[in-house]
Each structure stands twice: as structure tokens, then as C-alpha cells.
């Protein structure tokens, strides 16, 4: 596939960024062995950059990243794409606002997924980041775009950037890959805290009006505004 210079430069940049962001998954304890993956949409092209299948995290150099089209077909790279590529590609095809997708099997969040139970919004951190409960998506087998359909169906119309796919694990989305990684880290943190709270008793839900205020402030006011 012949690419113009700007697209080629963007792919080079994203290869480095996606490789680096995989180290954040290990840094925050969100993955083990070769499980999990980060991808990024290539702006201006129907392409994505993603981790190769079954390659150790310590070997994930920029050169090891692969490029596929939005059907999941390999376009550029020396390795086979992640087995989750079809799910990522489906999300990009159907959610044009999404620039990054992450998948993990982080322990506490995946425990909620195993129970097929949403994580209730009982923390201000959840109101900020997720705008409510973290929802559960349907059970789906890997191998085609069934998981992607479940992600899109569950998150369309939701403020949450995270979905717990039943009996599977966590998928997160963001405006870019870094935002999706942040959502994955935050999902695991609140999953852990709410689990601990439930061992002590029944966590108290936050009123929806307060959740809306938290989410609006975090989305529109929080940070440096640059």
C-alpha cells in the first residue's frame, strides 16, 4: 500500500506512541504475560496501529507495531496483528469520535465482568471519569467482530469510556490512545475500591444530579484548559 508522506509520518509517530503506552499497562498492573493491547486510529486514513499477537511486552518496540485497515487486514508490519484487532476495527468503523482503544484483563474489573455486574457509581472519581455506572457488555467469543459489536452497542449513548465484557475483560475507548489507557487504569482502580467497600457493607450510591455535576465539572472545567 502506497501512503503519502503525511500519513507515513503519522504512522511512525503512532507506532512509537502505541509501543510506549503498552508499558503503561504493565506499569499499572493491568496485564500479565502477553495479554491486553492498545491501538490508535491513524488520522486522515482508514487505518489503525496495534500491538502484534503474542509478543512479549519487553519486545514491543515501535517497529514491532503493526498497521491494519479498519476491517482488521494487515497493511504494514512483520507480525500478525493482535487477536483482538477485529474488535478494535469495528469500534473505529462505528464510533468515528474514538481515536484509541484498549483491552485488558485487569484483576478487579475482570472479576466484576465475571459476575456480569456493572460497577455502581458510588465514588466521586467514577462520577468524574465515567459519568455513572461502568456497564456490562454481552458475552462474545473472540475471532470476529462480535466483541466489537458488543462494545459499540453498550457504549453508544453512554458517558462511560469503559465496558466490562461479560466473562472476558475490560475494553476502553478515548479521543486518543492515551485517554483510553487512562480510562483502563481508572476502571481497575474503582473496581478495586468498590469491591473493598462491598466487603464492609453496602456502598451508598451517589445521587444522579450530583453525578451529573461531577461529570460536567471534570469534563469542562478540570485541568489546565490548554
Backbone torsions as a table, in degrees:
resi	resn	phi	psi	omega
1	UNK	NA	126.4	178.9
2	UNK	-88.0	131.3	-178.6
3	UNK	-121.8	145.8	175.6
4	UNK	-74.4	168.6	-172.8
5	UNK	-60.8	-38.2	-177.7
6	UNK	-67.9	-39.3	178.4
7	UNK	-68.2	-42.5	178.9
8	UNK	-61.4	-40.7	179.1
9	UNK	-65.7	-39.0	179.4
10	UNK	-66.4	-38.8	177.2
11	UNK	-63.6	-42.2	177.7
12	UNK	-59.7	-44.0	178.5
13	UNK	-63.1	-44.4	-177.3
14	UNK	-71.0	-32.7	174.6
15	UNK	-57.0	-45.2	-179.9
16	UNK	-67.4	-42.5	-178.2
17	UNK	-66.6	-46.1	-178.5
18	UNK	-65.5	-39.9	176.3
19	UNK	-60.1	-45.8	-179.7
20	UNK	-64.0	-40.6	-177.3
21	UNK	-66.5	-26.0	175.5
22	UNK	-62.7	-29.9	177.4
23	UNK	-67.8	-23.8	175.3
24	UNK	-69.6	-32.0	177.3
25	UNK	-63.7	-42.2	177.9
26	UNK	-73.3	-36.9	179.8
27	UNK	-58.3	-40.5	-177.7
28	UNK	-94.8	8.1	175.4
29	UNK	67.4	35.9	-176.0
30	UNK	-94.8	-9.5	-176.1
31	UNK	-141.0	160.5	170.4
32	UNK	-132.5	152.5	176.9
33	UNK	54.6	-119.6	179.2
34	UNK	-110.8	9.4	-178.0
35	UNK	-68.7	155.2	175.5
36	UNK	89.4	161.6	-178.7
37	UNK	-165.9	155.0	174.8
38	UNK	-124.3	140.7	172.8
39	UNK	-135.7	161.4	177.4
40	UNK	-139.0	138.3	173.4
41	UNK	-72.3	140.5	174.7
42	UNK	-88.6	111.9	-179.4
43	UNK	-59.9	137.2	177.1
44	UNK	82.1	4.7	179.8
45	UNK	-148.7	151.9	177.2
46	UNK	-85.5	64.6	-175.2
47	UNK	-139.3	159.6	172.4
48	UNK	-140.0	155.3	175.3
49	UNK	-110.6	132.3	-175.5
50	UNK	-148.0	161.4	176.3
51	UNK	-65.1	143.0	173.7
52	UNK	-74.0	162.0	-177.4
53	UNK	-76.9	132.3	169.3
54	UNK	68.0	19.7	179.4
55	UNK	-99.0	134.2	-178.1
56	UNK	-61.7	148.4	-177.4
57	UNK	-60.7	-35.2	180.0
58	UNK	-69.3	-13.6	179.2
59	UNK	-101.7	8.9	-175.7
60	UNK	-86.8	78.1	174.3
61	UNK	-83.5	164.8	174.9
62	UNK	-54.8	-37.8	-178.6
63	UNK	-67.5	-23.5	-179.2
64	UNK	-78.9	-19.8	-180.0
65	UNK	-64.7	149.9	-179.1
66	UNK	-117.5	157.2	179.1
67	UNK	-116.5	132.5	175.7
68	UNK	-128.4	166.3	170.8
69	UNK	-82.9	-178.5	-176.8
70	UNK	-83.4	12.9	166.9
71	UNK	-106.1	-2.9	179.5
72	UNK	91.3	9.8	179.7
73	UNK	-84.5	135.5	-179.3
74	UNK	-63.1	129.9	177.9
75	UNK	-111.8	-38.3	-175.6
76	UNK	-154.1	134.4	177.4
77	UNK	138.8	160.9	-176.3
78	UNK	-97.7	-3.3	-176.5
79	UNK	-125.8	162.9	172.4
80	UNK	-71.3	141.6	179.3
81	UNK	-66.2	161.5	174.5
82	UNK	-49.1	146.8	178.0
83	UNK	-66.1	-13.7	178.4
84	UNK	-94.2	6.5	-174.5
85	UNK	-58.5	-39.8	-179.1
86	UNK	-61.7	-36.5	177.7
87	UNK	-66.1	-46.4	178.6
88	UNK	-59.8	-46.3	-177.2
89	UNK	-61.0	-40.3	179.4
90	UNK	-61.9	-42.2	178.6
91	UNK	-60.3	-46.3	-179.5
92	UNK	-63.8	-36.4	-180.0
93	UNK	-66.4	-34.5	-171.1
94	UNK	-107.0	-8.0	178.3
95	UNK	-130.1	81.0	-173.4
96	UNK	-62.1	-18.5	178.7
97	UNK	-77.8	-11.6	-176.4
98	UNK	-86.1	128.8	177.8
99	UNK	-113.1	-8.3	179.4
100	UNK	-151.6	145.1	178.7
101	UNK	-133.9	139.4	179.0
102	UNK	-131.5	144.0	174.6
103	UNK	-129.4	130.9	174.4
104	UNK	-137.4	167.9	169.9
105	UNK	-120.5	42.4	-176.5
106	UNK	-57.6	143.7	-162.6
107	UNK	-58.3	-56.7	-173.0
108	UNK	-70.9	-43.7	179.4
109	UNK	-63.4	-39.2	179.5
110	UNK	-69.4	-28.8	174.5
111	UNK	-63.4	-39.2	174.5
112	UNK	-64.8	-40.1	178.4
113	UNK	-62.6	-36.7	178.8
114	UNK	-65.4	-29.4	176.6
115	UNK	-85.9	-6.0	-175.5
116	UNK	53.5	45.4	-175.6
117	UNK	-124.8	126.2	175.2
118	UNK	-61.7	151.7	174.5
119	UNK	-87.1	116.6	-174.7
120	UNK	-72.6	148.3	-177.7
121	UNK	-81.1	90.4	-179.2
122	UNK	-120.8	10.1	-180.0
123	UNK	-129.9	142.0	176.6
124	UNK	-61.1	-32.4	176.9
125	UNK	-58.8	-36.2	178.4
126	UNK	-70.9	-40.3	176.1
127	UNK	-59.6	-42.0	178.3
128	UNK	-60.4	-59.4	-167.8
129	UNK	-83.6	-35.9	-170.9
130	UNK	-112.4	-14.5	177.3
131	UNK	66.4	21.1	-178.9
132	UNK	147.3	-159.7	178.0
133	UNK	-62.3	154.4	169.7
134	UNK	-91.9	116.8	-170.1
135	UNK	-80.1	164.6	176.0
136	UNK	-105.7	132.2	175.0
137	UNK	-95.9	171.3	-175.5
138	UNK	-72.2	159.1	172.6
139	UNK	-70.1	134.9	179.1
140	UNK	-151.6	144.2	179.2
141	UNK	-88.3	146.8	178.8
142	UNK	-73.6	153.9	175.3
143	UNK	130.6	-24.8	175.5
144	UNK	-139.2	-156.0	-177.0
145	UNK	-94.5	18.4	180.0
146	UNK	-60.3	-41.4	178.7
147	UNK	-64.8	-43.5	178.0
148	UNK	-58.1	-42.7	178.3
149	UNK	-61.7	-40.9	178.6
150	UNK	-64.2	-40.0	177.8
151	UNK	-62.2	-50.1	-177.0
152	UNK	-64.3	-45.9	-179.1
153	UNK	-60.7	-37.7	-177.2
154	UNK	-76.9	-39.7	-174.2
155	UNK	-89.6	-15.5	176.7
156	UNK	-63.8	121.8	-177.9
157	UNK	85.7	-3.3	178.2
158	UNK	-98.5	149.0	174.9
159	UNK	-84.0	-14.2	-177.6
160	UNK	-71.8	133.3	172.1
161	UNK	-88.3	6.4	-177.5
162	UNK	-128.7	145.0	173.6
163	UNK	-135.1	138.7	175.1
164	UNK	-95.2	105.1	179.2
165	UNK	-77.0	126.0	-170.4
166	UNK	-51.9	128.6	176.7
167	UNK	60.4	19.2	-173.6
168	UNK	-128.7	-74.1	-176.5
169	UNK	168.6	-158.9	-171.6
170	UNK	-105.6	136.1	166.2
171	UNK	-122.7	136.1	177.7
172	UNK	-129.0	153.7	179.2
173	UNK	-127.2	161.9	177.7
174	UNK	-163.5	171.6	177.5
175	UNK	-64.6	-23.6	174.4
176	UNK	-150.1	177.3	-175.6
177	UNK	-65.3	-37.6	179.8
178	UNK	-62.0	-42.2	178.5
179	UNK	-62.4	-38.2	178.7
180	UNK	-67.8	-36.6	176.5
181	UNK	-65.6	-43.7	177.1
182	UNK	-56.8	-45.5	-179.9
183	UNK	-60.7	-36.9	178.6
184	UNK	-66.0	-41.6	179.0
185	UNK	-66.4	-42.6	179.6
186	UNK	-67.4	-35.7	178.5
187	UNK	-61.2	-45.8	179.7
188	UNK	-65.0	-39.5	-179.2
189	UNK	-62.4	-46.9	-178.4
190	UNK	-72.9	-31.8	176.1
191	UNK	-60.4	-41.4	179.1
192	UNK	-66.3	-47.8	-176.2
193	UNK	-64.6	-42.9	-179.6
194	UNK	-67.5	-36.1	175.9
195	UNK	-60.8	-46.2	179.0
196	UNK	-62.2	-42.0	179.4
197	UNK	-59.1	-38.2	-179.1
198	UNK	-69.3	-23.7	175.8
199	UNK	-70.9	-23.2	-178.2
200	UNK	-92.5	-17.0	-177.6
201	UNK	156.6	-157.1	-179.0
202	UNK	-95.8	114.1	177.3
203	UNK	-60.6	147.4	-177.6
204	UNK	-94.2	120.1	179.7
205	UNK	-63.0	151.0	174.6
206	UNK	-87.2	138.8	178.6
207	UNK	-59.7	141.5	-176.0
208	UNK	-59.0	-36.5	178.4
209	UNK	-62.0	-39.8	178.4
210	UNK	-69.9	-37.8	175.8
211	UNK	-59.5	-44.4	-179.6
212	UNK	-61.3	-40.9	178.4
213	UNK	-65.5	-42.9	178.9
214	UNK	-60.9	-46.5	-176.8
215	UNK	-65.8	-41.2	-179.9
216	UNK	-64.7	-44.1	179.8
217	UNK	-63.4	-45.5	-177.5
218	UNK	-66.4	-36.7	-177.2
219	UNK	-76.7	-37.5	-169.4
220	UNK	-112.1	-14.6	-174.7
221	UNK	-122.0	-41.8	-174.2
222	UNK	-58.1	145.4	175.4
223	UNK	97.5	-166.1	-172.8
224	UNK	-90.1	-9.2	177.5
225	UNK	66.2	30.4	179.8
226	UNK	-128.0	NA	NA
